[in-house]
Amino acid sequence: MKTNFKQKMNQFTEEETSRIIEMAWEDRTPFEAIERLFGVGEPEVIEIMRRNIKRKTFNNWRARVSGRKTKHLKLRSPDVSRGYCSTQYKPVRKR
């Protein structure tokens, strides 16, 4: 593994790592969106997932994501215009 990637992995805060994992879990969020926001491509996202979640959970995720057209912009249908469900992100209410 390249030193450059190890340095990238160490630069993420716990919150950023958590967000990368969350985005990777989302079926409609393409790897390109993660790369645009965090500067890590699909192989690095896979490595982050491998290192931060349980092995069985990782295996289930890989099986689900492998070949999934919505995880790659070039493979996804033009009908999919956003990376998340419209009800996924709800406004935070202030008290």
N, C-alpha and C positions, 0 to 999 in steps of 0.2 A: 504494500500500500504506500502511496506517495506521502512524503512528509507534508506537502502542501495541504492535502486533504486532512491529515491529522491536525494540522494547525487550524483549519477551518472548523473542524468538529469541536475543538477546544474553545473557539471564540464565541460559540453560541451560549447564551444564557439558558438557564433551565426553562424559562418561559418561551424562548425562541425554539428550543428543541421540542417542547411540548406542542407548539403551534405547527411545526413541521410535521410531527407525528399526526396531529389532528387533520391537517390538510391531506396527508398521504392516505388516511383512512377514508376521507370523503370520496365517494365514487366519482363524482362529477368534477372534482378539482384535478386538472391535468398537471403532470409533472412539470410542464413548462411554467405554470404559474408559481410553483414552489421555487423553481430556478430563478424566475424573475424577481421574486421577493427576497430570497435568501442566498442566491448564488450557488446553489448545489443542484446538480443534475440528478437524473434517475438513479445512476449507480450509487451516488452518495446518499440519496434518500433511503435506498435499500439498506445501505450499511448503517445509517442512523436508526432505522427501524430494527435491524438485527441486534444492535447493541443496547437498545432501550426498552424493548418489550420481550415478554416471555417467548421462548422458542416455539411452542405450539401456537401461540397467538401470531407470531411472525409467519409461520408456515401457512396458517389459515389466510392471512393477509396476502401473502405471495400468490397463493392458489387463486384467490379472488381477483387480484389485480392483474395477473399475467394474462395478456391478450385482451384486456378490457379496453374497448375503443374510447371510452370517455376519459381515460387517463392520459391519452395522447392527442394533442390538437390535430395532428395530421390524419388521424384515423377517425376522429369524431364526426358525427353528422353535422351539417350546417344548421340543422334545427336546434341544436344545443347551443344556446347563445350565452349562457352564464355557467359559472362553475359551482353553483350551489342552488339549493331549493329556495324559492322566494320567501318561505317562512322560516328558513334556518336562522337567519340573523335578525332578531327582533330588537327594537330600540330599548335601551336601558332606561327604566323609569327612575327619576330622581325623587327622593323622599322629601 
